[in-house]
Every structure is written in C-alpha cells, then in structure tokens.
C-alpha cells in the first residue's frame, strides 16, 4: 500500500509571499489553466467535464467562482417527494411493507444523482451531513430524514447561526441526541454538549460542564416522536422557564436565545472552529493559521453568512497555489463519481442497479450515506484508506471504469475527450499523458507513465502504432482509454483530489 507520505507528496505546505487571501491573479508562475479550473471544480464539487473546463477558461477565476457558487446557492429548497410528510400510520396502512425502505433508496439515489449532475451543492450538503451528524438507523423515520435532507441542502451556503438553531428543532436531531428526553427538572445533556463541542465551538473550547447543564435546561420543551413520525412541536409544559447562567450570563434563556448566545458570547471560538472545518473541507488537513484567521474575521463581519467566507477562500491566491492542488484524499463516493463526471456522464445514463452498487461499495469502504459511524462523523482523510480498504477501492473504481464501456454515448465521450485534448493525435504516448493529466490533475513519473501507455495500447499490435495506421477513430479506442483507467485507479495520484 502506498504510504501517506507518497499520497500527500503534492500537499507539502509552503510559505506564500504576501496576503494568501488576496484575490488570485493569474501569472506566468501561476497561470489560469485547465488544471486550475479542474482543481476548482474538484474542490467545490466532484470534478468537471472537458466542456466545463473549456468554458471556465473563458472566464476570470473570480467570475467562475461567483457563477458556480451563486448557481448552487440559487437552487433553493429541494422539491419534496410525495412521501416527505408521511407518518408511520401511512406506511402501516400501505400494502407494501418494503415501501419505507424503497423511499429511502429513492432519496439516496437522488442525492447521488445530484452529486454527478449538479455537484457543488450536493457536496456541500454532504459536508454538513458530516457536521450536523444524525443516523437514520437511530431515528428511523422517513419524514424526519426528508426534513433533515432538505435542511442541509437549503442552508448549505446560508446563515450558519440560523442553520444551527433550526437544525436543533428537526425530528432527526431531537431523536438522535435525545431532545425528546429533555424536560424541565430532568434535562438531557446530549444535544447541549454536542451543540458546543461538535457543532459550534470545538472540544473544550470556551465552555464548562456547568454551561452544558444550563444550556440543556434552556433547550427543554421541543418534542418529536420517531414512533409516530409526526412533525416536531414545542411543549411549553416541558420547558424549564427559570433563569439559567450560561457563559457567565444569567437570564431566562430559551431554545432560540440560548442558541444565539453561543454566537454572541463565543463568537471567536465559533468563527475559528467553523472556518477551520471549511478550510479542511476545501483545501486540506494542514491549516494555514493566517488564512483561517482571515476567514474567521470575515465570518463574524458578515453576521455568520457562509457564502462570503467560502468565496473569500475559493477566490484566494492560497486556494490556487500549486501545493494546495491534489492535496486531499478522495472519499469513497468521490473516487467513483469523479470518474463518471470526467467522462461527461449524466445521472440518467447510469442505471439504478449501478447507483445501488456504488452506494454499497461506498458503504463497504466506510461511507454510508445517512449513517455516519457516530456523532463525530466520518474521520475522513487517512481513515478512508488502509490495508483492508485499498484493494477494494481499486476494484470498485475499476468497476465504475468498466461501466463507462457499457454506454455508447459515454464511450463516444471518452473518444471525443482524447481527440480534443490531443488535437486528434495518433501518438499513444501523447494521448496517454494528456488523459492522465485530465483524469488526475497530475503528471506521472516516467515509469508510471510508461506503464499507463502500455495499458492504453492494450492488445493492439505494435506495428499499427509504428506505421501510424492506428488512430482514435478505431472502435477499440474508448476501450483502450478504460484499460488505461484500470491501471490509473491503482496509483496514489488517482486517490488524491
């Protein structure tokens, strides 16, 4: 198995001259090229088609960032499915006992479709799924699942303070972190603790056990029944309507004012913690403290709006620095969906049995949509790859590469990509090098490039290459590209994004 040092060879941090959060200005040393456009698409979403990369090159970096993020934010609330508000009674009265699971599969596929077709908001929603963690296996209610799914999409780029407060009222969160068990006189501390430790401030960062107890009292009163799947509601009789002291401030705090107090009394802790998580999501594990401080200041100055912080980072010199590129390990879903995206596939071209297979493979690799392992979520990064998952990761990515051969339009997409990248070359070395750069964003060492060329040549006799009679119009050409991908997905370079 490749070492983490090898996998992160492109991630070494360097000291930048000047303000790393200054807007990126293309230069001879740092040109606005296809590799940087693809880098932007990979970090915001799941990669780009060649057509998207070519269109991006016609815009300035700032214009492209604005277009991509604004379009994602403008999608609005997801359209609810017909079963979005179903109670358990409606499932119980339905003759199909498996319908509750069918609806979950539909929503899971819907998210995966969006990862491929839309990409950017779908990926941001997955980030929030791993931040405001809930587990479907625990709360077990489809109506709660839909409410949660809708919220992490609707607020993906919105106001974090409002997002946090409203998330605490969802049926999924009330059930998962025992808000249902929290009543005046006997408050449950689970949600209050995670609100500060995982959702806003970070572990042991500006709060005490006494603050947790007082916060739990302030949060009493909200109810949700996972057994009935009815909408959450507030029961005033269960709420502690007395004074509480939180962060040294005493008042009759309630659900709303207690949440707001976190942001007013601990603004520095919240802004740094969330900015750090956003930095790791978009750029990598090794924080640049100057960049994080600038993001945190912007977060506070913009009244907890997420979009200004994300745009500040995505438009910065730091974001487009060479050492920020190919510096993250792909999560399991990325390792498969990025192949489909690069091949310009659309969700409608992928049959449901393949989507279900990719979900299962992702689950096997440790990433099950709707069921993170615990309240802390997926650890990510190095945790995605170990001795027991690496071979499976190769096999599953290889299976997705095989799928590319099963659809005529996708096969032709592959041919067109190779022709466009190389000016319709018939040189297998030049074609392979261009395809490697396109699919990985990196240049291979000569020994690996040579192996990739051998795989690309497949079983075509060498004399056809030597006399120039082979070309990309041959029927075999798309299959040759996939044969190269079988090799490529096993390289460390492919595991990075």
RODO-2510 file (C-alpha; in nm, 4 decimals, decimal comma):
residues 497
     n   res          X          Y          Z
     1     x     0,0000     0,0000     0,0000
     2     x     0,1318     0,3492    -0,0788
     3     x     0,2455     0,5429     0,2235
     4     x     0,0638     0,8540     0,3363
     5     x     0,3782     1,0484     0,2532
     6     x     0,3538     0,9306    -0,1080
     7     x    -0,0179     1,0035    -0,1243
     8     x     0,0395     1,3553     0,0057
     9     x     0,3524     1,4367    -0,1902
    10     x     0,1647     1,7215    -0,3572
    11     x     0,0331     1,8544    -0,0295
    12     x     0,3506     1,9941     0,1252
    13     x     0,2860     2,3370     0,2652
    14     x     0,4926     2,6325     0,1540
    15     x     0,5152     2,9875     0,2778
    16     x     0,3320     3,2235     0,0467
    17     x     0,4577     3,5722    -0,0236
    18     x     0,2078     3,8456     0,0536
    19     x    -0,1516     3,8038     0,1663
    20     x    -0,2622     3,4443     0,0979
    21     x    -0,6261     3,5586     0,0969
    22     x    -0,5679     3,8233    -0,1671
    23     x    -0,7667     3,7508    -0,4842
    24     x    -0,5842     3,5123    -0,7145
    25     x    -0,4270     3,6946    -1,0073
    26     x    -0,3070     3,4658    -1,2892
    27     x     0,0600     3,4995    -1,3763
    28     x     0,3310     3,3188    -1,5670
    29     x     0,4221     3,1311    -1,2494
    30     x     0,0617     3,0615    -1,1555
    31     x    -0,1391     3,0564    -1,4801
    32     x    -0,5157     3,0244    -1,5117
    33     x    -0,5114     2,6950    -1,6979
    34     x    -0,7139     2,3773    -1,7362
    35     x    -0,5525     2,2220    -1,4321
    36     x    -0,6591     2,5089    -1,2050
    37     x    -1,0109     2,5184    -1,3460
    38     x    -1,0392     2,1453    -1,2811
    39     x    -0,8967     2,1966    -0,9306
    40     x    -1,1715     2,4496    -0,8545
    41     x    -1,4404     2,2113    -0,9768
    42     x    -1,2962     1,9185    -0,7815
    43     x    -1,2827     2,1110    -0,4544
    44     x    -1,6260     2,2666    -0,4882
    45     x    -1,7868     1,9549    -0,6336
    46     x    -1,6969     1,6250    -0,7960
    47     x    -1,4889     1,7433    -1,0877
    48     x    -1,5687     1,8839    -1,4293
    49     x    -1,6309     1,7658    -1,7794
    50     x    -1,3929     1,8825    -2,0506
    51     x    -1,6649     2,1151    -2,1790
    52     x    -1,6959     2,2779    -1,8364
    53     x    -1,3192     2,3212    -1,8131
    54     x    -1,3035     2,4844    -2,1552
    55     x    -1,5880     2,7204    -2,0635
    56     x    -1,4180     2,8048    -1,7336
    57     x    -1,1023     2,9109    -1,9147
    58     x    -1,3034     3,1817    -2,0931
    59     x    -1,3885     3,3451    -1,7592
    60     x    -1,1743     3,5043    -1,4917
    61     x    -1,1175     3,2973    -1,1759
    62     x    -1,3373     3,5330    -0,9724
    63     x    -1,6176     3,5216    -1,2300
    64     x    -1,6138     3,1415    -1,2374
    65     x    -1,6175     3,1127    -0,8573
    66     x    -1,9132     3,3508    -0,8414
    67     x    -2,1012     3,1662    -1,1124
    68     x    -2,0523     2,8208    -0,9626
    69     x    -2,1321     2,9150    -0,6036
    70     x    -2,4184     3,1511    -0,6850
    71     x    -2,5821     2,8924    -0,9092
    72     x    -2,5524     2,6333    -0,6333
    73     x    -2,6974     2,8663    -0,3714
    74     x    -2,9818     2,9740    -0,6006
    75     x    -3,1182     2,6207    -0,6293
    76     x    -3,3483     2,6888    -0,3343
    77     x    -3,5198     2,4308    -0,1189
    78     x    -3,5285     2,0814    -0,2703
    79     x    -3,8689     1,9788    -0,4041
    80     x    -4,0254     1,7397    -0,1523
    81     x    -4,1186     1,3856    -0,2529
    82     x    -4,4824     1,2864    -0,2166
    83     x    -4,3935     1,0862     0,0941
    84     x    -4,1950     1,3661     0,2596
    85     x    -4,4537     1,4184     0,5332
    86     x    -4,5782     1,0624     0,5726
    87     x    -4,6363     0,9389     0,9257
    88     x    -4,5860     0,5809     1,0391
    89     x    -4,9609     0,5291     1,0070
    90     x    -4,9436     0,5941     0,6330
    91     x    -4,6719     0,3343     0,5963
    92     x    -4,8562     0,0916     0,8220
    93     x    -5,1718     0,1252     0,6115
    94     x    -4,9850     0,0686     0,2846
    95     x    -4,9952    -0,2884     0,1466
    96     x    -4,6239    -0,2802     0,0571
    97     x    -4,4221    -0,3498     0,3749
    98     x    -4,0987    -0,2559     0,1974
    99     x    -4,2145     0,0887     0,0889
   100     x    -4,0386     0,2646     0,3768
   101     x    -3,7069     0,1226     0,2509
   102     x    -3,7890     0,1945    -0,1136
   103     x    -3,8382     0,5617    -0,0287
   104     x    -3,5031     0,5736     0,1487
   105     x    -3,3369     0,4228    -0,1572
   106     x    -3,5048     0,6831    -0,3785
   107     x    -3,3713     0,9690    -0,1664
   108     x    -3,0252     0,8182    -0,1509
   109     x    -3,0176     0,7839    -0,5297
   110     x    -3,1496     1,1379    -0,5676
   111     x    -2,8544     1,2700    -0,3708
   112     x    -2,6095     1,0664    -0,5742
   113     x    -2,7703     1,1864    -0,8989
   114     x    -2,7144     1,5429    -0,7799
   115     x    -2,3527     1,4687    -0,6903
   116     x    -2,2953     1,3846    -1,0558
   117     x    -2,5242     1,6331    -1,2318
   118     x    -2,5091     1,9394    -1,0047
   119     x    -2,2155     1,8581    -0,7829
   120     x    -2,1466     2,1686    -0,5810
   121     x    -2,4471     2,1984    -0,3501
   122     x    -2,4695     1,8204    -0,3256
   123     x    -2,1116     1,8053    -0,1973
   124     x    -2,1631     2,0939     0,0439
   125     x    -2,4701     1,9185     0,1819
   126     x    -2,2553     1,6092     0,2401
   127     x    -2,0141     1,8271     0,4377
   128     x    -2,2995     1,9410     0,6604
   129     x    -2,4243     1,5833     0,6922
   130     x    -2,0844     1,5069     0,8431
   131     x    -2,1044     1,8149     1,0669
   132     x    -2,4620     1,8088     1,1969
   133     x    -2,4495     1,4314     1,2210
   134     x    -2,7586     1,2173     1,2587
   135     x    -2,8004     0,8461     1,1894
   136     x    -3,1069     0,7114     1,0107
   137     x    -3,0555     0,3771     1,1839
   138     x    -3,1158     0,5580     1,5141
   139     x    -3,4125     0,7861     1,4383
   140     x    -3,5661     0,5584     1,1745
   141     x    -3,8317     0,7952     1,0386
   142     x    -3,8549     0,8890     0,6708
   143     x    -4,0319     1,2197     0,7344
   144     x    -3,7509     1,3204     0,9692
   145     x    -3,4976     1,2066     0,7100
   146     x    -3,6563     1,4265     0,4453
   147     x    -3,6692     1,7290     0,6772
   148     x    -3,3004     1,6805     0,7597
   149     x    -3,2020     1,6232     0,3958
   150     x    -3,3909     1,9332     0,2885
   151     x    -3,2303     2,1485     0,5564
   152     x    -2,8674     2,0570     0,4835
   153     x    -2,9318     2,1461     0,1197
   154     x    -3,1346     2,4619     0,1801
   155     x    -2,8829     2,6098     0,4261
   156     x    -2,5691     2,4721     0,2605
   157     x    -2,4432     2,8234     0,1783
   158     x    -2,6737     3,0201     0,4074
   159     x    -2,6627     3,1717     0,7531
   160     x    -2,4845     2,9366     0,9906
   161     x    -2,6419     3,0782     1,3074
   162     x    -2,9938     3,0238     1,1742
   163     x    -2,8910     2,6861     1,0301
   164     x    -2,7641     2,5698     1,3694
   165     x    -3,0731     2,6845     1,5553
   166     x    -3,3179     2,5307     1,3083
   167     x    -3,1239     2,2036     1,2912
   168     x    -3,1780     2,1603     1,6650
   169     x    -3,5545     2,1557     1,6103
   170     x    -3,5570     1,8834     1,3456
   171     x    -3,7097     1,5487     1,4258
   172     x    -3,3863     1,3753     1,3261
   173     x    -3,1730     1,5760     1,5705
   174     x    -3,4279     1,5748     1,8533
   175     x    -3,4467     1,1974     1,8287
   176     x    -3,0773     1,1325     1,7675
   177     x    -2,9417     1,3436     2,0539
   178     x    -3,2273     1,2813     2,2965
   179     x    -3,4012     1,6172     2,2916
   180     x    -3,7183     1,4136     2,3370
   181     x    -3,5913     1,3054     2,6773
   182     x    -3,5086     1,6582     2,7910
   183     x    -3,7692     1,8016     3,0264
   184     x    -3,7780     2,0665     3,2976
   185     x    -3,6311     1,9155     3,6125
   186     x    -3,4613     1,6339     3,4184
   187     x    -3,2757     1,7860     3,1223
   188     x    -3,0798     1,5571     2,8902
   189     x    -2,7324     1,6962     2,8229
   190     x    -2,6537     1,5202     2,4944
   191     x    -2,7578     1,7863     2,2452
   192     x    -2,6319     2,0748     2,4598
   193     x    -2,2900     1,9108     2,4782
   194     x    -2,2651     1,8381     2,1053
   195     x    -2,4021     2,1822     2,0196
   196     x    -2,0910     2,3328     2,1754
   197     x    -1,8347     2,0562     2,1278
   198     x    -1,9074     1,9441     1,7707
   199     x    -2,1468     2,1883     1,6090
   200     x    -2,0187     2,5349     1,7001
   201     x    -1,7105     2,5750     1,9224
   202     x    -1,4929     2,2659     1,9243
   203     x    -1,3990     2,0349     2,2065
   204     x    -1,3195     2,2034     2,5418
   205     x    -1,3103     2,5408     2,3697
   206     x    -1,4791     2,8060     2,5820
   207     x    -1,7442     2,6204     2,7805
   208     x    -1,7673     2,4233     3,1046
   209     x    -1,9736     2,1339     3,2329
   210     x    -2,1865     2,3898     3,4163
   211     x    -2,2534     2,5641     3,0844
   212     x    -2,3645     2,2316     2,9336
   213     x    -2,6078     2,1693     3,2192
   214     x    -2,7532     2,5197     3,1993
   215     x    -2,7740     2,5006     2,8205
   216     x    -2,9615     2,1700     2,8396
   217     x    -3,2181     2,3350     3,0671
   218     x    -3,2664     2,6168     2,8169
   219     x    -3,3267     2,3675     2,5354
   220     x    -3,6057     2,1731     2,7034
   221     x    -3,9550     2,1653     2,5541
   222     x    -3,9106     2,0538     2,1934
   223     x    -4,0621     1,7151     2,1105
   224     x    -4,0571     1,4717     1,8194
   225     x    -4,1905     1,1178     1,8057
   226     x    -3,9924     0,8800     1,5880
   227     x    -4,2551     0,6152     1,6636
   228     x    -4,5323     0,8203     1,5023
   229     x    -4,3236     1,0291     1,2597
   230     x    -4,5388     1,3333     1,3273
   231     x    -4,3931     1,6864     1,2938
   232     x    -4,1815     1,8209     1,5838
   233     x    -4,3544     2,0613     1,8199
   234     x    -4,2859     2,2723     2,1287
   235     x    -4,4464     2,1735     2,4600
   236     x    -4,4302     2,4686     2,6995
   237     x    -4,5157     2,2423     2,9922
   238     x    -4,1863     2,0559     2,9447
   239     x    -3,9724     2,3699     2,9207
   240     x    -3,7623     2,4978     3,2104
   241     x    -3,8935     2,8530     3,2413
   242     x    -3,6451     2,9741     3,5027
   243     x    -3,3160     3,1639     3,4969
   244     x    -3,0008     2,9884     3,3774
   245     x    -2,6386     3,1018     3,3829
   246     x    -2,4533     3,0262     3,0592
   247     x    -2,1060     3,1641     2,9821
   248     x    -2,1397     3,3798     3,2931
   249     x    -2,4607     3,5444     3,1733
   250     x    -2,7837     3,4917     3,3657
   251     x    -3,1292     3,5143     3,2067
   252     x    -3,4358     3,3019     3,1374
   253     x    -3,2778     3,1582     2,8237
   254     x    -3,4943     2,9546     2,5863
   255     x    -3,4163     2,7492     2,2774
   256     x    -3,3663     3,0494     2,0487
   257     x    -3,1880     3,2843     2,2873
   258     x    -2,9574     3,0093     2,4122
   259     x    -2,8505     2,9237     2,0585
   260     x    -2,7994     3,2910     1,9806
   261     x    -2,5897     3,3320     2,2950
   262     x    -2,3356     3,0825     2,1634
   263     x    -2,2719     3,3137     1,8691
   264     x    -2,2653     3,6387     2,0655
   265     x    -2,0697     3,5265     2,3723
   266     x    -1,8327     3,2864     2,1951
   267     x    -1,8022     3,4442     1,8515
   268     x    -1,4245     3,3968     1,8307
   269     x    -1,4419     3,0269     1,9132
   270     x    -1,7286     2,9627     1,6717
   271     x    -1,5749     3,1554     1,3826
   272     x    -1,2363     2,9845     1,4147
   273     x    -1,3787     2,6357     1,4603
   274     x    -1,6120     2,6517     1,1597
   275     x    -1,3542     2,8296     0,9440
   276     x    -1,1051     2,5545     1,0266
   277     x    -1,3530     2,2874     0,9218
   278     x    -1,4302     2,4703     0,5989
   279     x    -1,0588     2,5061     0,5268
   280     x    -1,0044     2,1323     0,5741
   281     x    -1,3029     2,0533     0,3559
   282     x    -1,1912     2,2706     0,0663
   283     x    -0,8119     2,2614     0,0909
   284     x    -0,6558     2,0073     0,3255
   285     x    -0,5697     1,8986     0,6744
   286     x    -0,2703     2,1263     0,7396
   287     x    -0,4203     2,4564     0,8411
   288     x    -0,2728     2,7884     0,7405
   289     x    -0,3474     2,9946     1,0513
   290     x    -0,3307     3,3258     0,8657
   291     x    -0,5919     3,2065     0,6193
   292     x    -0,8165     3,0652     0,8922
   293     x    -0,7961     3,3900     1,0895
   294     x    -0,8962     3,5880     0,7812
   295     x    -1,1874     3,3533     0,7168
   296     x    -1,2998     3,3774     1,0802
   297     x    -1,2918     3,7568     1,0731
   298     x    -1,4979     3,7573     0,7539
   299     x    -1,7432     3,5132     0,9118
   300     x    -1,8011     3,7410     1,2104
   301     x    -1,8149     4,0573     0,9991
   302     x    -2,0845     3,9054     0,7772
   303     x    -2,3176     3,8053     1,0607
   304     x    -2,2490     3,4320     1,0202
   305     x    -2,3238     3,4143     0,6486
   306     x    -2,1314     3,1229     0,4989
   307     x    -2,1083     3,2385     0,1381
   308     x    -1,8687     3,5327     0,1942
   309     x    -1,6293     3,3015     0,3796
   310     x    -1,6377     3,0337     0,1118
   311     x    -1,5937     3,2858    -0,1681
   312     x    -1,3057     3,4546     0,0128
   313     x    -1,1220     3,1227     0,0273
   314     x    -1,2161     2,9986    -0,3210
   315     x    -1,1014     3,3229    -0,4879
   316     x    -0,7734     3,3466    -0,2983
   317     x    -0,4128     3,3076    -0,4050
   318     x    -0,3857     3,0387    -0,1411
   319     x    -0,6638     2,8300    -0,2937
   320     x    -0,4897     2,8166    -0,6311
   321     x    -0,1385     2,7640    -0,5003
   322     x     0,0367     2,4642    -0,6557
   323     x     0,0739     2,2977    -0,3172
   324     x    -0,2993     2,3194    -0,2497
   325     x    -0,3743     2,1124    -0,5577
   326     x    -0,4054     1,7337    -0,5370
   327     x    -0,3613     1,7579    -0,1603
   328     x    -0,6658     1,5699    -0,0330
   329     x    -0,7616     1,2054    -0,0268
   330     x    -1,0832     1,1324    -0,2116
   331     x    -1,3658     0,9968    -0,0054
   332     x    -1,5189     0,6722    -0,1377
   333     x    -1,8006     0,8425    -0,3263
   334     x    -1,5573     1,0860    -0,4865
   335     x    -1,3341     0,8031    -0,6041
   336     x    -1,6239     0,6697    -0,8130
   337     x    -1,8355     0,9712    -0,9076
   338     x    -1,5346     1,1702    -1,0307
   339     x    -1,4802     0,9063    -1,2995
   340     x    -1,8368     0,9455    -1,4223
   341     x    -1,8053     1,3250    -1,4170
   342     x    -1,4778     1,3262    -1,6089
   343     x    -1,6394     1,1039    -1,8715
   344     x    -1,9234     1,3611    -1,9078
   345     x    -2,1794     1,1036    -1,7930
   346     x    -2,5176     1,2170    -1,6636
   347     x    -2,7236     1,0503    -1,3944
   348     x    -2,9845     0,9379    -1,6473
   349     x    -2,7218     0,7331    -1,8292
   350     x    -2,6443     0,5341    -1,5149
   351     x    -2,8986     0,2572    -1,4371
   352     x    -3,0314     0,2311    -1,0826
   353     x    -2,8568    -0,1003    -1,0239
   354     x    -2,5233     0,0771    -1,0781
   355     x    -2,6189     0,3579    -0,8408
   356     x    -2,7160     0,0968    -0,5833
   357     x    -2,3853    -0,0802    -0,6401
   358     x    -2,1893     0,2414    -0,5876
   359     x    -2,3804     0,3087    -0,2675
   360     x    -2,2979    -0,0420    -0,1460
   361     x    -1,9327    -0,0089    -0,2426
   362     x    -1,9125     0,3243    -0,0630
   363     x    -2,0663     0,1596     0,2426
   364     x    -1,8072    -0,1190     0,2201
   365     x    -1,5347     0,1468     0,2156
   366     x    -1,6743     0,3125     0,5286
   367     x    -1,9027     0,5848     0,3914
   368     x    -2,2723     0,5032     0,4192
   369     x    -2,4978     0,7933     0,3232
   370     x    -2,7447     0,8773     0,6043
   371     x    -2,5484     0,6664     0,8533
   372     x    -2,2156     0,8137     0,9649
   373     x    -2,0500     0,5902     1,2272
   374     x    -2,1249     0,8142     1,5279
   375     x    -2,1988     1,1721     1,6296
   376     x    -1,8423     1,2776     1,5389
   377     x    -1,8999     1,1633     1,1810
   378     x    -1,6564     1,0155     0,9347
   379     x    -1,2971     1,0906     1,0254
   380     x    -1,2074     1,1217     0,6584
   381     x    -0,8641     1,1794     0,5073
   382     x    -0,6253     0,8995     0,6133
   383     x    -0,9120     0,6992     0,7598
   384     x    -1,0505     0,6355     0,4111
   385     x    -0,7542     0,4240     0,3084
   386     x    -0,5975     0,1365     0,4964
   387     x    -0,4723    -0,2152     0,4273
   388     x    -0,8236    -0,3592     0,4272
   389     x    -0,9893    -0,0969     0,2048
   390     x    -0,7256    -0,0096    -0,0544
   391     x    -0,7664    -0,3158    -0,2756
   392     x    -1,1439    -0,2877    -0,2589
   393     x    -1,1149     0,0802    -0,3503
   394     x    -0,9145    -0,0150    -0,6594
   395     x    -1,1680    -0,2799    -0,7532
   396     x    -1,4708    -0,0552    -0,7107
   397     x    -1,3179     0,2325    -0,9071
   398     x    -1,2201    -0,0207    -1,1729
   399     x    -1,5798    -0,1425    -1,1860
   400     x    -1,7007     0,2137    -1,2451
   401     x    -1,4395     0,2483    -1,5198
   402     x    -1,5803    -0,0692    -1,6749
   403     x    -1,9283     0,0820    -1,6627
   404     x    -1,8050     0,3587    -1,8931
   405     x    -1,7757     0,0963    -2,1691
   406     x    -2,1376    -0,0175    -2,1331
   407     x    -2,2986     0,3025    -2,2628
   408     x    -2,2434     0,4012    -2,6246
   409     x    -2,2688     0,7750    -2,5622
   410     x    -2,0205     0,7628    -2,2750
   411     x    -1,7813     0,5602    -2,4899
   412     x    -1,8019     0,8300    -2,7523
   413     x    -1,7483     1,0934    -2,4837
   414     x    -1,4185     0,9261    -2,3986
   415     x    -1,3126     0,9259    -2,7634
   416     x    -1,4033     1,2950    -2,8011
   417     x    -1,2138     1,3867    -2,4831
   418     x    -0,8967     1,2202    -2,6123
   419     x    -0,9325     1,3806    -2,9551
   420     x    -0,9927     1,7274    -2,8112
   421     x    -0,7081     1,7081    -2,5595
   422     x    -0,4531     1,5991    -2,8217
   423     x    -0,5648     1,7658    -3,1431
   424     x    -0,6730     1,4267    -3,2723
   425     x    -0,3251     1,2821    -3,2256
   426     x    -0,2398     0,9216    -3,3086
   427     x     0,0599     0,9166    -3,0727
   428     x    -0,0266     0,6803    -2,7822
   429     x     0,2292     0,8438    -2,5515
   430     x     0,0924     1,1940    -2,6039
   431     x    -0,2653     1,0706    -2,5719
   432     x    -0,1942     0,8824    -2,2507
   433     x    -0,0088     1,1750    -2,0948
   434     x    -0,2978     1,4103    -2,1761
   435     x    -0,5563     1,1681    -2,0383
   436     x    -0,3576     1,1123    -1,7190
   437     x    -0,3398     1,4856    -1,6588
   438     x    -0,7125     1,5181    -1,7303
   439     x    -0,8240     1,2347    -1,5021
   440     x    -0,5842     1,3044    -1,2128
   441     x    -0,4711     1,6667    -1,2472
   442     x    -0,1130     1,5445    -1,2162
   443     x     0,1868     1,4340    -1,4226
   444     x     0,3092     1,0799    -1,3647
   445     x     0,6678     0,9811    -1,3097
   446     x     0,8193     0,8324    -1,6305
   447     x     0,8000     0,4717    -1,5096
   448     x     0,4295     0,5034    -1,4293
   449     x     0,3560     0,6935    -1,7490
   450     x     0,5257     0,4175    -1,9442
   451     x     0,3076     0,1588    -1,7691
   452     x    -0,0007     0,3679    -1,8418
   453     x     0,0967     0,3813    -2,2105
   454     x     0,1352     0,0030    -2,2185
   455     x    -0,2115    -0,0345    -2,0705
   456     x    -0,3530     0,2165    -2,3161
   457     x    -0,2052     0,0297    -2,6109
   458     x    -0,3899    -0,2801    -2,4888
   459     x    -0,3768    -0,5682    -2,7351
   460     x    -0,3303    -0,3594    -3,0474
   461     x    -0,0201    -0,4905    -3,2306
   462     x     0,2734    -0,2508    -3,2043
   463     x     0,3194    -0,2243    -3,5792
   464     x    -0,0090    -0,0304    -3,6086
   465     x     0,1367     0,2377    -3,3837
   466     x     0,4720     0,2355    -3,5606
   467     x     0,3320     0,2799    -3,9107
   468     x     0,0783     0,5408    -3,7976
   469     x    -0,2275     0,3461    -3,9093
   470     x    -0,3830     0,3380    -3,5613
   471     x    -0,5881     0,6398    -3,4544
   472     x    -0,8578     0,7443    -3,2115
   473     x    -1,1327     0,6668    -3,4629
   474     x    -1,0768     0,2960    -3,4179
   475     x    -1,3655     0,1152    -3,2485
   476     x    -1,1240    -0,0032    -2,9814
   477     x    -1,0132     0,3460    -2,8743
   478     x    -1,2697     0,4056    -2,5924
   479     x    -1,1953     0,0606    -2,4522
   480     x    -0,8240     0,1427    -2,4594
   481     x    -0,8899     0,4544    -2,2521
   482     x    -1,0775     0,2449    -1,9966
   483     x    -0,7974    -0,0100    -1,9950
   484     x    -0,5617     0,2753    -1,9037
   485     x    -0,8044     0,3763    -1,6269
   486     x    -0,7862     0,0256    -1,4807
   487     x    -0,4181     0,0973    -1,4212
   488     x    -0,4643     0,4590    -1,3226
   489     x    -0,7135     0,3943    -1,0396
   490     x    -0,4477     0,1877    -0,8591
   491     x    -0,1964     0,4718    -0,8463
   492     x    -0,1516     0,7074    -0,5494
   493     x    -0,2119     1,0009    -0,7806
   494     x    -0,5665     0,8867    -0,8511
   495     x    -0,6515     0,8732    -0,4797
   496     x    -0,5820     1,2454    -0,4469
   497     x    -0,8075     1,5300    -0,5417
***
